[in-house]
Amino acid sequence: MVEGPGATRNGRKVQVAVGKTMVTTPSIPDVEPIAVQCRASTSNTTFSPPTLPHHLAGELAGQTLAEAFTVGKELFLIFTTPSDDDTPTDYEANALRLHFGMNGSLIARKVKSSDLQKKQSGVAPWKQKSEPSLRLHFIDENQSWHGGPSSSLASNYVVVEAWDTTVQYPISVVNSRNKLMELSSRDACSALFNAQDVFTSIREMGNNLIISDALLNQDIFP
């Protein structure tokens, strides 16, 4: 099973996409078609592998990845809709949860549009032929986005992909952040970890608990 350290590493990988805008399947002009070809009146355009799960393309396109954080074995991605004052409330945000189960993995890579269809590195050979559980495309910073699906003119992207992973969307942004605040001090992989808090939580739950209760109860020791 992918435990806390593995989930924490995956959370650090995703940081490269924080602050960037998600787009749907980016277009790749002036290259030989490989996957999906769209014939226009004047030119051929190839599209990179699609957003997965597919419904996220419509739900999250144009939104910014504002936060990415882990709590124990869970990774939360918080998306916000751009606003004039840049202070969106929780009700203007959307949250996505990833759980990596027994064998989940994640990569985040910076690529140029011409390289989007190239074989990704850092993926186990036995996973490269399988479809990811999650695939999101983000515009690299200092690039522009022109609002419509597949209409990005940016040349650099961040691609986040996960395999063998449970993807939940939408989930409550408030609950996600509350979980972070409440459990960070009991998460051994968090910079805020405090062993005394774990001990106190065990004592508060009764005198009949043993060490395995702390290890197996995610509310005590995430």
Secondary structure in CASP SS format (residue, H / E / C, confidence):
PFRMAT SS
TARGET T0000
AUTHOR 0000-0000-0000
METHOD secondary structure of the structure
MODEL  1
M C 1.00
V C 1.00
E C 1.00
G H 1.00
P H 1.00
G H 1.00
A H 1.00
T H 1.00
R H 1.00
N H 1.00
G H 1.00
R H 1.00
K H 1.00
V H 1.00
Q H 1.00
V H 1.00
A H 1.00
V C 1.00
G C 1.00
K C 1.00
T E 1.00
M E 1.00
V E 1.00
T C 1.00
T C 1.00
P C 1.00
S E 1.00
I E 1.00
P E 1.00
D C 1.00
V C 1.00
E C 1.00
P C 1.00
I C 1.00
A C 1.00
V E 1.00
Q E 1.00
C E 1.00
R E 1.00
A C 1.00
S C 1.00
T C 1.00
S C 1.00
N E 1.00
T E 1.00
T E 1.00
F E 1.00
S C 1.00
P C 1.00
P C 1.00
T C 1.00
L E 1.00
P C 1.00
H C 1.00
H H 1.00
L H 1.00
A H 1.00
G H 1.00
E H 1.00
L H 1.00
A C 1.00
G C 1.00
Q C 1.00
T E 1.00
L E 1.00
A E 1.00
E E 1.00
A E 1.00
F E 1.00
T E 1.00
V E 1.00
G C 1.00
K C 1.00
E E 1.00
L E 1.00
F E 1.00
L E 1.00
I E 1.00
F E 1.00
T E 1.00
T C 1.00
P C 1.00
S C 1.00
D C 1.00
D C 1.00
D C 1.00
T C 1.00
P C 1.00
T C 1.00
D H 1.00
Y H 1.00
E H 1.00
A E 1.00
N E 1.00
A E 1.00
L E 1.00
R E 1.00
L E 1.00
H E 1.00
F C 1.00
G C 1.00
M C 1.00
N C 1.00
G C 1.00
S E 1.00
L E 1.00
I E 1.00
A E 1.00
R E 1.00
K E 1.00
V E 1.00
K E 1.00
S H 1.00
S H 1.00
D H 1.00
L C 1.00
Q C 1.00
K C 1.00
K C 1.00
Q C 1.00
S C 1.00
G C 1.00
V C 1.00
A C 1.00
P C 1.00
W C 1.00
K C 1.00
Q C 1.00
K C 1.00
S C 1.00
E C 1.00
P C 1.00
S C 1.00
L E 1.00
R E 1.00
L E 1.00
H E 1.00
F E 1.00
I E 1.00
D C 1.00
E C 1.00
N C 1.00
Q C 1.00
S C 1.00
W C 1.00
H C 1.00
G C 1.00
G C 1.00
P C 1.00
S C 1.00
S C 1.00
S C 1.00
L C 1.00
A C 1.00
S C 1.00
N E 1.00
Y E 1.00
V E 1.00
V E 1.00
V E 1.00
E E 1.00
A E 1.00
W E 1.00
D C 1.00
T C 1.00
T E 1.00
V E 1.00
Q E 1.00
Y E 1.00
P E 1.00
I E 1.00
S C 1.00
V H 1.00
V H 1.00
N H 1.00
S H 1.00
R H 1.00
N H 1.00
K H 1.00
L H 1.00
M H 1.00
E H 1.00
L H 1.00
S H 1.00
S H 1.00
R H 1.00
D C 1.00
A C 1.00
C C 1.00
S C 1.00
A C 1.00
L C 1.00
F C 1.00
N C 1.00
A H 1.00
Q H 1.00
D H 1.00
V H 1.00
F H 1.00
T H 1.00
S H 1.00
I H 1.00
R H 1.00
E H 1.00
M C 1.00
G C 1.00
N C 1.00
N C 1.00
L C 1.00
I C 1.00
I H 1.00
S H 1.00
D H 1.00
A H 1.00
L H 1.00
L H 1.00
N C 1.00
Q C 1.00
D C 1.00
I C 1.00
F C 1.00
P C 1.00
END
